[in-house]
């Protein structure tokens, strides 16, 4: 009996470890690879069947947007920019294929585009969209095609001039903006994030198994599908939580755009707040960037600065903005009076040497 309990415990431990490894790999995927994974799953016939299935007046799988999020229509601006600089064959092909669809999206407006082309709904059939938006079914299909390509088109996340000093790519995932009530919201660049997480009706799935609506092969496929959806949900949720926490913690910076308003913040603190492993937070922000309300693109990692980094930055600004040379004591007084930072002259001397 004791041996059996040990074996069961060991199996559970192995399962948790394997699950953590898989989750880390999913979170570490580039935005394009992640979008390709999501598209592959959502194009699967079994997924579509479950999304459309209305079992006992309840959905089996549906979408639920994250609070205070929206979809950025920035890709329309990028299309205009690319029209001027067709630097790659892919961009030129994309423009040539979708020029008409982009014009249609502008014509029907952002709200209708989001409602009828980004949300997966039974009502969002080609026929219904054509009637409501007053465009032909052929044009509806063209807009659907641009949405399908948009989620995996590299140029909408990465621009050639968007590299850090080490040459790594930064993938811009969102823009932080203010809504009509002057509250910050997260405008995702990808429909993948904008749609939010999958709501899986586990009770109805259990009933489906009991009633034998699906055969054994389909039930096995559903089990695997649900595992993948849960992993995708976790990545999306972690990304959302991190951005949401950054808006709260670094609100003063987002308001002003002044880097002197960035406060000390660690990945460990955020990980604790969102109840996730610090390693997952680190993977989630790696080589990803956001655009501030001031239209400045910054690496997400830039918002995680140690107390020492913040002190050094402020001391550097004080020195650069003062014509006369300052003593360590004078800097100490300025830090205390203007920034409410109380540190010793010795610490200031160390920081100055490291500048």
C-alpha angles and dihedrals in degrees: 000000000000090000091052092051090050092050091049091049091049091050091051091050091051091048091052092049093049090047091051091050092050091046091050090051092050092049090047093055116112115251092254094050090045091050090049090052092050092046091050091053095044091049090055112111092226092055091049090048092053093045092053095041113106102192116188089343092304133104119243094203125013139152129256120190120224114251118267095013133122141169119267115228087206091119089073089058090047089054088056092048092048089051087067097043113035093180097161139037090238093057093047091048091048092051095046092049098044107031091107093046092052089052090050092051090053090048098051092042136233098281096054091042092055094042099047104027106033101040117075106227137154087230091055094084119146090250095052094045090049091053097043097043093039096231131120122270088243090059091047089057091050091054090048089052093053090051090052091051094040093066093058102030107117097208093066090063103030130039123192092241092051105092133123122233091271092056097250120143121248115211111207108218104172149001121228110222141158123254126218090281091054091250120137118254133180113243106197118210093209127065085217091071096031092062088059124209131335115256106215116197099215094178092056091045088056091050091050090054091049094049094048095233090147127044123240094266092052092046090054089049091050091052091053091043093053091051090054092047090052091052091049090047091053094053093047092047094049091050091048093047093050093051091045092051092048091054089053097043098039097035093127091056093048089050096050106022087220112135090212086072093062109111127209110277133166132205087233091060092051092044089054092048094052093037096238135126113273089231091061091051089051092051092045094058098038111125092346124126140187135205117239125222086260090062093250118137114221134174110254087231088064089072091060105078130158123234089253092052091051093048093049092048093050093045090051091051091049092052094045093048095050120080096202123059114260130216121230089253092053090050089048090055093048091049090051097044101040104027104024090236114142113192134146126264088243091060090048090052090052092049092050091053091053095051 
